[in-house]
Structure formats: structure tokens, C-alpha cells
Amino acid sequence: MRSVSQRKGSSAAALFGIAGVVAVMVGVLSIAQGVRKTMDGSAVDENAIVLRSGADSEMMSGLAGDDTRIIAEAPGIARNGDGALASPELFVIINLPMRSTGTDANVPLRGVQGQATAVRDSFQLVAGRMFEWGLNEVIVGTGAQEEFAGLEIGSSIEVGQDNWPVVGAFSARGGIAESEIWVDAAVLQPAFRRGNSFQSVAVKLESPQAYDEFKNSLTSDPRLNVKPQREAEYYASQSRTVYNMITGLGTLIAVIMGLGAVFGALNTMYTAVSSRTREIATLRALGFHSTPVIISVLSESLVLAFAGGLIGAGLAWLAFDGFRAATLNWSSFSAITFAFDVNADLLAQGIIFALLIGLAGGLFPAIRAARQPVAQALREL
Amino acid sequence: MKYLYLIFSSLRRKKLRTGLTILSIMVAFVLFGYLTAIRQAFVAGVEVAGADRLIVRHKVSLVQLLPQSYESRIEQIKGVENAAHATWFGGIYQEPRNFFAQMPMVPEEIFSMFPEYVISDEHQAEFLATRSGAIAGRGIVERFGWKVGDRIPIQATIWGKKDGGRTWEFDLVGIYDGAEKGTDTSQFFFRYDFFDETRAFGQGQVGWYTVKVSDPDRAAEIAAAIDAEFANSPQETKAEPEGAFVQGFANQIGNIGFIIMSIMTAVFFTILLVAGNTMAYTVRERISELAVLKALGFTDRGVLSLVLGESLSLTAVGGVIGLILAWLLVSMGDPTQGSFPVFYIPTRDLLTGVFLIAAMAFVAGIIPAIQAQRLQIADALRR
């Protein structure tokens, strides 16, 4: 091991090579983790969402006002002083410029009713005040406020010929609602010519176990043609496309780069072995078995790889964790804002990947070192 | 020429190391090629967007519809040649992951508005004669193995039918090819008249207009005139050049260019370390040999070019093989199984790749080369 310091240049090249690979891998995958965390963070076990059957997202769904009343009467829904915890909602998008580029994004605009905040316990007003029911006022999620221009409290958004003032900002424990703008559904319906129709009903059930009863009563009701889903299920399906795409690409890039790093590590280790040929041969001539030789070479490469992995993962964590961005949720055609998420799993994955590179890069040189005929090796140089 | 043999023999000296270095350089260029193809998939739309076309949509959002009656009003505006409307159908073919764009349009308007969609006269005539007919791009036809005459069922997500059904069936009567490499051949067009009479609601409403202007230099002015025409109406419009519209859409997905550039920088930095390290070693090991060469009368400059030449041959072999491999990989299809409208390495980026090979060879080789150049014969031989 001590011989590492004699080959600083070569070892540093291998180390930083591996660090680079791990940083890129962790960085890219943290985008996918961030999107998933935003989506999953929105899900609560006892919550469910009801869409028209055949609809994959709120955007495509449509429910008549009468249907939403029938849904709110279904068994299993929790109640509070104001009645059943069911919130019929409208979901549309409006164009607002992104701060980063100035070009338009499809920002989700949600029309809600009184129980919306009771259904979502994560909802918390962080600035300003709640909008007045019946008035053209909106509140905005903190994520949306950060990514899109013109959503400060006191400014207003243009909807058709009206200007709707922004009166408050809310957070939702990092969930997807933070990307949204909320307004009274009764105000949104006429503005978007939706009559008395909605797109989804969000409900809070008495308990996660009440879901089956709730679901059965809705699907067997001849008056309805709806699809209830647990929130977790719904959000998982919403993030699947983006998650799979980024994870797939990230893995592909990491594997290809990893190959490059393996070649680099092999080079370093072969060089290390060849410059120590005589030393190793002497050790073996003295009676050392080939196993310690293998172990010494392998452990050198693993230590290099581990250090590289740590540096890479650390760099990625420093550079990317919490970095905020927006992307398009393909299934609902609307923007979601999220934070890159470099979590412990990813860091561990990065370091394991580095160790694999180290193993691959050290194994063959180690075997070669062990197999070298002693006499010939001693004669060399 | 006399150096070639020397370069070649020094590369052969440590075959394994040479091979490994070439492989790692190759990997960098495979990634380079592959990532440029991905970037291209996102920006191709901007590059092939017609400079003489505008997109006119509802001001509030793309999902809001515009009256079909706007078409004749737009066409009366000075500077507008003609307008074509389209609507997002958003249906599902078999399963949601088989995503592609479907749009009802007026057949004649497709032919005149988009010269980059090459459709044979025979297919055009068939499309005009078949109410339930559809024309699909070469890309998706190949993706799903369709052929002309097939009946294609598509599940509506937005547009239910009057009879309450949600399955629309279309007869594939034609295939369009792209006039350019970057043309999107993943779209599916069907007839607006069939759509309008079959859909359950929204009659007379369309998604957006594509407008051809007579003078691209006046595009901004004409866009403003269109918006002014519908200002203060219940459906105000936002008109912008097609390129800006596509760019805005790509921006929503994320800053793809920036992400890819960052990855590429990390990759090249990594590989540069590996290649530079190899070159440094090669020189250090051969100090006495280089000194002998100098003693034999090789000039300082000659030794410098010898080392640089070695570095160049290493990167050139690795880089060229890498670019070829990337090209092969890319022509095998895109990683999303067809969600990208186009997937190829643009010629411009291949040239960038060649430039990068030269740049990398220089950066990796220059320091060892200078060391070799400065070598004092006496000192070096004594070591």
C-alpha cells in the first residue's frame, strides 16, 4: 500500500477518473429520485383519487357535478364538522414564463372546494392569506413561485380578460401540489367554460383499510363510470415515464463511463504491478505465497476506487442535492417543480459502483502479478 | 513520414497499455456520439421549424380551444399566406407507453402547409377519398409494423365519440416521409371533418393554427397583428414563430443542452486524465531512449512531434472507433423505444468530434512532449 505515494500521478488519474464517473452517475440519477420523491411525497396512505374510468391523469378526466356528489356519499370517507372529506377539483393549465428561460410553461391551475385543505394534511399556508371563496383570487405553491415568473404575492395572473391577484403562498411537504396554483373551483369553472363539471375527486378515507369498501361501492354503482385509485398508486403511475427515462439514461451513461474508468484503473494497476515487478518477485522468492500479492494489489485498487467513489459522491451531493428545477409531467401535460435528491441509497450505489470498477481494474493485474515466474521477473529490469 | 514507424513501434512497446488507453478514449467518444444524438432528439424540432411559419394558440394555455372560424379571419390579415388548424387528439394505441402525436387536420392543408412531409400523389388522393383515413409518418409505421390498408384502433382519452364509444378506428391510407433528416416522422394525421362529426363535444373548436407568412422577416409583426385581431375577445391568442414555440416546449422538459454539456465535460475531463497519464508514463519510461534519439541527431522539435504524434495516434484510433460505434448504436434505435421523434448524430457534431480528438491529443500530449523536448542528453543518459 505504501507504494501508492510513489505513483502519485497515475493513482490520482485513476482516482479522479472514478470520482468523475460516480459524480455523473449520482447527479443524473438524483434527478429521477427528485421527481419520484416529489410525486411520492404527495401520497398519503388513507387518501384516494377518483377519475373518470379510462383516464390516466386528471388532465384527461371529466366528472359531472352530480357524479362528484354521489362519490362524496360513498362509504369509508372520513368526515369532519363540514361533512365528508371529499374535494371535487378542476385541473387546467395556464401559460406562465419560466424564470430560467423566459419561455412559457404549462403551469397547473387547480380549482378546489372547501374540503381541499382538510383532505391534504400537508397543506400549509406559508405567506399571505387564503383566497376568499367566490373571489378571483389565487394562492400559489412555493415551488411554482420559485420557478415561474409573476407569482409573487401582490402580483396577478392573467386569465382571459381577467386579472387574478395572488394573495398567498402554500407549501405541501415538498409534494407535487407545491407546483400548482389554487383557486376556488366555482371561479375556475366559468372562466374555463366547464359548466358544473370537475375532473377529479380527492378523498380522505377513515383508514387505509377502508379503501376496498370505498372502491367497491363506487365501481359497482350503476350511476357512475369512475376509476378510484390510491394516491400512492396514482402518483407512482404519473412519475413512471419520467423516472424510467432518466434512470435508464443515467444508468446507461454510468455503465459506459464506468467501462472507461475500468480501463483507466487497469492501466494504473498494471503500471503499478510492472513497476514493482522485482519487489513482488523478491517477496515471492522469500517464500510469500501468491495470495498476499493478490490481496495487496487488489486492496490498493479498491482503496483507490473507494476514495474516488467518496469524492465523486460527495461532489455530486454538494453540487446537486436540493438543486431546484422544473420539468414536464408527460401524463398530465403540466409542469412539476422538484429538487434534485441525492439520498443515502444513491450515495451507497455510487460507492458500490466505484468499488466494482476498482475490483475489475485490480483483479487482472493482481493475477498477473501473482502468476509471474519468479526467476524471470527477477531477471527483468 | 520517417516518424510513423517510430510512433508505431513505441505504441507496440506496451501493447496492453496502448490497448487500454485506446479503449478508454473510445468510450468517451461513444458517449459523445450517443449524447449528441439525444440532444438532437430534443432540439431537432427547432432546427427544422419553418422560418415562414407561426403557431397561433389560445393565450391562456394550449389546452384551451380556439374557434375554427378564426381561420378565415387569420387568412385575411396582411402578410398571411394561409392558415391550417390542428387539434391534439391524445389517444392511446394499445397501451399508454406507445406514445405518439395524433392530430385531426384538413388534408389539403397538411399538404400545402408542410412541404417537409413527402406524401405520394396516390396516397394523397386516397386520403382525400377516405373519410376515416389516416396518414402516418415512416417512423411510427416502422415502429409498430403497420402497412397501408391496416385498420388502427385508438383509445380516446379526451375526445369521446357521439355514440358514447371511446375507440376510434382509422384506415391507414398513406405514409409520409421526411424531406430532411431532422423531420419528425412520428406523427399521425387524420381527417378533421371525420373528427368533427364524430366527437361528442367541442364541434367547431380546434387546438391551434399554423400560419404561413409571405415574408419571414416580418414574422414578428404579423404575429402581433394576429394577436391584435383577437384582442379583447373571449378567446385571445398568442402567435409566435414555430421555432420559438418548439423551443419553449423543449425548455419545459428541462435544460437538456446544459445537462448534456455538463455530462460531456465530466466524461472528457475523466478520459483526459487517463490519456494524459498514459502519455506521461510513456515518456518517463523512455527517457533514455529519447535521449539516444537526440544523440543520434534528432532535433528537439523532432522529439516533440514524435511524442505528440504518439498521443494523436492513440486518440485518433480510439476516437474514430468510438464515433463509429456510437453511430452504430444510434442507428440501432433510441433508448426510449420510439418516444424520440428523431434519433441520429448530426454531421455537425461528428465534425465537432473530430475536432475534439485533435484537441484531446494535444492537451494529453503537450506536457510530456515538452518534457521530452527539453531533455538534456547528458542528464538523461546518465539516469
Interface residues (C-beta under 8 A of the other chain):
Chain A: G9 S10 A12 A13 A14 F16 G17 G20 V21 A23 V24 G27 V28 G54 A55 D56 M59 M60 V92 I93 I94 N95 M98 S100 T101 T103 D104 A105 N106 E158 V159 G160 Q161 F192 T241 M245 G248 L249 L252 I253 I256 M257 L259 G260 A261 F263 G264 L266 N267 T268 Y270 T271 A325 A326 T327 L328 W330 S331 F333 A335
Chain B: L16 R17 L20 T21 L23 S24 V27 A28 V30 L31 Y34 L35 I38 K59 V60 S61 L62 V63 Q64 G90 I92 P96 R97 F99 Q155 T157 I158 R166 N232 P234 E236 K238 A244 Q247 G248 N251 Q252 I253 G254 N255 I259 S262 I263 A266 V267 F269 T270 I271 L273 V274 G276 N277 T278 A280 Y281 P335 T336 S339
